[in-house]
Amino acid sequence: MNLSSAYPILSPCVGICHLGSDGYCEGCLRSGEEIARWIAMGDTERRRIVEEVLPQREAQRT
């Protein structure tokens, strides 16, 4: 059994909820659309966002 798929992907929210001028949350780097859809997303899409999309956005900010 793959443990990474045994648990749901939790929200990356850190409680700093403000969309910046780039359209991404200042705290978690998700877009407003991603935040709104998070609850309806499957684990595959959530995992892609957490493991691929958000690290790319973080790298672009530095």
Order of alpha helices (4+ residues) and beta strands (2+ residues): alpha-alpha-alpha
